[in-house]
């Protein structure tokens, strides 16, 4: 009972902070303090809790690397002229009446190629947001389409870290999982495309801004070669090079272009990578062509650090294990519904997609029985924990892309793809058996 009260109080703190716009590290610190007090009352030594928290926080190190790289890549792509060139040519080629659905489609393709939602949002997503900043269309609507597209690949790209994590957790074949995900993803993808098509027609985004294109051409050399960093990312993704290595190579190429074509010094490029890109000359594009940098991700890193510390303590003390008996389900529909609810709670308290996956797998694995239990569990984790985490305002799965795109949690209602996946799966599981199309193939007996 004391732990449930602590969870309720912590959730209230997080929700209050979202409504008031406070920095998420503060309620997470409060949550950590409450959790430590409750567990100390249960007899756990403080030194043991600190050790468990430290173990959990170590899991954040790989996430830090990705976050810092995204900040640096975003800023240096701007300095290299890559983002300005994408904006320049995009303004001239994307039709205003199709902008929203194009944003979803382009970001989806990039995320499939590079396997990371953060990378897709921080590259093509930033360029699309800059294109739309001069319009009267709600930026959260456009950001919702971009972030939804970013999770198309985060869910089912061969390069996706979450797809690899789930395959390892469930001891299943990655490519068989991807095939199963394609089956359950078709209907949500079609529905999402239809909704964005309607919104595109209702909310055209005017892009014929001659002043913007003239200013971009005045401040940047927009020869085709400046698109090379984007090409490098796509080619290396096609060769299945690990995302961090691809981003480092692209960063090096962009730095060379920033110095060779845009005439920035090496010191300036380093400054942009660390503090974010900016134009120091008066121009109409000064207020839209800025951002990125390692420093911009510092606050997000603190949230990751605190959330993984909390998750480490919860896992090490087995505080959530009593819930497993309550979560036992029998029918296929109730099993999926249970997994959906658990993943939402895990996303809220874990604050990262990785922790949501880990906690959900631990709490619901007893519901998945042979012979298809492993593949079914893998598929259900992809259809819940992976796509629902970005819908929690303080979870970094949505917080990072929103920060990169300069919006807040209000993008969530427009990220249709993320909640249509579990909704469609749940709806189809309620159909008569003869109409179901979501059955997972039997596991190979080889």
N, C-alpha and C positions, 0 to 999 in steps of 0.2 A: 504493500500500500504506500509506503514512504517513497518508493521509487516512482510509482505512478504519479504521485503528487509532485515529485521533483520534475518529472517529464512534462506534466501539465504546466507547471510554473515556467519551465524553460521555454516551452512552446509559446506561452503568452509573451515572454520577453522578446522572442524572435519576431512574433507577429506585430507587436507594438513598435519595434524598431523599423520594420518594413513600412508600416503605415506612416510613421513620423519621419522616415528617411534617415534614420541614424545609421552610423557605421556598424556593420554586422559583427565586427570583432568584439564590441562591447557586450551585447547579449550572449555571445558565445563564451566570453570570459565569465559572465554570470552563471551560465549553464555549467561550465567546468567547476566553478566554486560550489554550486549546489550539489553536483554529482559527488564531489570529493567529500562534502559534509555527510551526505547520506551513506556513502560507503564506509566512511570512518565510523559512523554510528553502528554499522553492521559488523565492525571488527577488523576491517582491512587496515593494515599499517600505512601511514602516510608515505613512507619510503617505497613501499610496494606499489602504491598507486602512482607515485612519480615515475617509477621504473616502467610501469605499463604505459603511462602517457608518453614517455620518451620513446619506447618501442613503436608505439603507434605513429608518432610524429615523424619517425624516420621514413615511413612509407610516403611522406609528402615530397621527399627529395626529387624523385623522377618527375612529379607534377611541377615542381618549381622550375625545373629545366625547361619544360615545354612552355610554361607561362612566360619566363624571361625571354626565351627565343621568340615567341610571338610578339612581345613588345618591341624587341629589337628589329625583327623583320618588318613589322608594320611601319616603323619610323624610317628605316633605311630604304624600303621600297618607295616611300614618298620622296626621299632625297634623291634617289636614283632616277626618278621620273616614271617609275613603273605604274604607280597608282594614278598620277596625273594623266599618263597616256591612256590607261584603261578608261578613265573618266572622259577624256577628250574624244576618243573614238567611240565610246559607248553612247555619249550624248548624240552623236551623229548617226548611230545605227539602231538603237533601241526605240521602238515606237512608244509614245506616251501611253497609248491605250493598252499596252501589254506589259507595262513596266513591272507591276507587282508579281505577275506570274513568271515573268522572265527572271526576276530576282530569285524566286524560289528555284526555278530550273537551273540557272547558272550556278548558284551556290551548291545545289544538290550534286551537279556534275563534278565540281571542284572537290567537294567533300568525298565523293566516291573515289576520286583519283588519289587524294592525299591521305584519306583515312582519319582526318581529325576535324571536329567541328570548330575548335578554336582557330586552327589554321585557316579554314575556309572563311570564317567570319572576319578574321584579321587581315585577309588579303582581298578577295573579290567582294566580300561583304562591305568592307570599308569603302571601296571604290563606288559601290552601288549607293551607299548612304550619302556619300558626297554628291553624287549626281542628283539625288532627290532633295538635298537640303534647301534648295531655293524654292521648292514647291510648297503649296498649302496643305498637302496631304499629311495626315498624322504620321510622324516618323516611326511611331510604335507599330503601326500597321506594316510598314515596309520592313522594319527590323524583325517583326514576327515571321514574315515570309522568308527572310534571310536565315534566321536561326532555325526555322523548321527545315529549310533546305540543307543547312549545315549538318543536321542530324540524320539525314538520309544516308550519308556515307559513314557517319560515326556509328550507326547501327549495323550496316551490312557491307562495309568495304573490307576487302582482304587485308588492308593496312590498318584497320581500326584496332586500337589498343583494347577497347572494351570487348570487341569480338574475340580477340585472342585471350583476354582474361577469362571470359565465360567458357570458352572452349577448354582452357586449362582447368578451371574449377570443376567442370562437369565431366572431364575426361571424354570429350566428344571430338569429332572431326570438324575442323573449322569450315571447310568448303561444303560439307553436308549441312552444317548449320546455316551457312549463307543461302543455300538453296531453299531450305525451309523458311528462312526469313523473307525471301523473295515471294513465296506463295502467300504468306500472311500480310505482306506489304502492298500487294497490288491494289486492293480495294481502298485502303486509306489514301494511297497515292493518287488514285483517280478522283476520289472525293475532294481531297485537298486541292488538286489542280483545278477542279470545277469551281470551288469556292474562290480561289485566287483569280480565276478568269472573270468571275462576276465582279469581284472587287476592283479588278483592273479596269473594267469598263465603267464602273461607277465612279472610280477615283483615278482618272488619268493623271500621270505625272509629267508635266511639261518639261522637256529637256532642251528645247531649242533656245538655249541661253548663249547668245553670241558673245556677250561680255565675258562669261566664264571661259569659253573656249579661247577667246583672244588673250585673256590674262594667263591661262595655262600655257599657251604658246609663247607668251612674252617671258615667262619666268623659267620655263623648262624646255630643254631640247627633247622633242617628242618623236625622234626617229624611231623606227621599228625596233632597233636594237635594244631600247630601254625596256622592252617587254621580255627580254631574255630571262630575268629572274623568275617570272611566272612560268615561262616555258621550261626552265630547269626543274621547277617543282613538279610539273605535270609529267615530264619525261622520266624523272627519277621515280615518281609514283608508279608509272607504268612498268618500270623495271623492278618494282617491289622493294625499293630501297627504304630503309627505316625512316620514319617521318622526321626525327630529329636530325639525322644526317642530311636529309634533303633540304631541310630548312637552313642548316649551317652552310651548305654549299650555295644555296640561293642567296643567303645573306652576304657571303663573300663576293659573289658576282655583282650583287646590287651595290656593295660598297665600292667596287671598282668602277662601276658606271657612274656613281655619284661623284667620284673624283675626276673621271676621265671625260664625262659628257656634261655633267651639271656644274663642274668646276668648284666643287666643295673641297676643302682641305681634309686631310686625314683626321685632324683634330676635330673638325666640325662633324664629320661622319660619326666619330666616337661619341661626341656630345649628343647628337641626334639619337643614336642607339640607346644611350643611357637615360636622357631626359625627355626624349620625344622630339619629333620634327616640328619646325615652325618657320614661317617666312618673316624675316626682319624688315621687309620693305612694305610700305603702305600699298594695299591692293584689296579689291573686293574678295579675292579668294583667300585672304589671310585668315578669315574667320572660319573657313571650311577645310582648308588644307593644313591640318595640324594633327598631332596625336602620336600614339605609339610610345615606345621607349620602355626600358626596363623599370624605371621608377613608377610608371603608371600601374604596373602589376604588383607593386610592393604591398598595397593594401589587400589585394586578392590573396597573395601568398600568406599573409597573416591569418586570413580566414581559413585557408587550407591547413595551416599549421595547427590552429586551435581545434578544427573539426577532426583531424586525424588523431590528435591527442585524446579527445573525448571518445572517439571510436576505439582507440587502443585500450582505454580503461574499461569500457563496456565489454569488449571482447575478452580481456584478460580476467575480469572478475565474473564472467558468465552471468552478468546481471539480467540479461534478456532471455536466458534459457527457459525460465518458467513459462514464457509465452508460447513455447512450442506446442505444449499440450492443448492450449486454447485454440491454436491455429490449425489443428488437424482437420482435414477436409476429405471427403470421399468422392463426390461426383466431379467430373471433369470441369464443369462450370464453376463449382464452388472452390475447386483447387485454384483455378485461374483468378477468381475474384479475391481469394485469400492472398495470393501472390501480389496482386495489384495493390491491395490495401497495405500490405507489409512494405512494399517497395516505396509507397508514398511516405509512410512514417519513417522508414530508413533514410529516405532522401531529405526529409525535414530535419532529422537529428544528426545525420552523418555529414550533411552539407557538401558532400562530393559524390559524383557518380560512382566512383570506385567503391566507396564505403557502402553506398546503397546496394550495389551488386553483392558485396561480400556479406553484409548483414542479412539481406533477403535470402541469399542462398543458404545461409546457416539456419535460418528460422523456418524455412518451408520445405527443405529437402525431404523430410519424412513423408510428405504428401505425394511424392513421385515414386511410383512403383515400377518394377520390371514388367515387360521387356523394353519399353520405350522411355523409361524414366529419365535417363540422362539427356537424351535429345529433347524430350518435352520440357525438362527443366531449363535447358539452355535456351530454347525458343521462348519460353515464358519470361525468362530474365531479360531477353532482348526486347520483348514486347511490353515490358513494364519498367523495370529499374532503369534501363538505358534511356528510354524516351520520357519518362515521367520526372526524372531528376531535374531537367531544365525548367520544369513548371513550378518548382519551389523557389520563391523569390530570392532566398539567401543561399541556395545551393550554387556552387561555383559553375556547375554545368550550364546554367543560364546566366549567372552573374557575370562571368568572364566575357562571353559574347556580347552581352548587353553593354558592359563597360567599354569594350572595344568599339562598339557602334554608337556610343554616346547616348544611350537611352537607359530607361530603368525597367522595373518589373512589369510595366504596363504593356510590354510586348506580348505577354503571356496569352491573353485571349485570342490573339491573331496567329499564334503558332499552331495552326490546326492539325498538322501532321502528327504532332507529338501526342495529342490525346485522342485522335481518331484511331490510332493503332490499337490501343487496349480496348477502346469502345467497340470497334468493329469485330475484334476477336471475341469479346464477350457476347456481342449480339449474335454472331454466327454460331457460337456454342449453344445458343438457345434455340436454334432452328431444329427441325426434325432431322434425324440422322441421315435420311436420304438426300438432304439438301446441303449438308455440311461440306465445306471444301477446305477445312483447316486441319484435317487430320494429318499428323506427322507420320512419315514412313517408318516402318519397323526398323529397329537398329540392325545393322549388318551383323550376321553371326560369324563372319570370317575372323 
